Amino acid sequence: MDIEQFREFCLTLKGTSEGFPFGEETLVFYVAGKMFALTDVTSFESVNLKCDPGEAIELRERYPAIIPGYHMNKKHWNTIINDGSISNSMMKKLIQDSYDLVFAKLPKKTRESIGDK
């Protein structure tokens, strides 16, 4: 997956916006103002995604390209190294899972205003 495919997929998720709160190089995707994905746009060497803590450990054990979240809470975030070992379909699943985790924690009124995912 390249940076454009990553960006396009993230933006297909309802209520998603993007921004650069940490400088010109770090692209962040939000649902209702809450981060669910971020990456360096100049290198696109890795992607940080939120993950269920139990699943995070399992993914790290199964895939060498998935490590604890760089500069993030390592219990809840994974960094996926873009070395080609993670398929596009798997990357989309990980992005969707991250989005779903954040979406589920939004207030009910906010979730309803965004609508069905």
Stockholm file with secondary structure:
# STOCKHOLM 1.0

chainA/1-117         MDIEQFREFCLTLKGTSEGFPFGEETLVFYVAGKMFALTDVTSFESVNLKCDPGEAIELRERYPAIIPGYHMNKKHWNTIINDGSISNSMMKKLIQDSYDLVFAKLPKKTRESIGDK
#=GR chainA/1-117 SS CCHHHHHHHHHHSTTEEEECTTCTTEEEEEETTEEEEEEETTTCCEEEEECCHHHHHHHHHHCTTEEECTTSCTTTEEEEECSSCSCHHHHHHHHHHHHHHHHHHSCHHHHHHHCCC
#=GC SS_cons         CCHHHHHHHHHHSTTEEEECTTCTTEEEEEETTEEEEEEETTTCCEEEEECCHHHHHHHHHHCTTEEECTTSCTTTEEEEECSSCSCHHHHHHHHHHHHHHHHHHSCHHHHHHHCCC
//
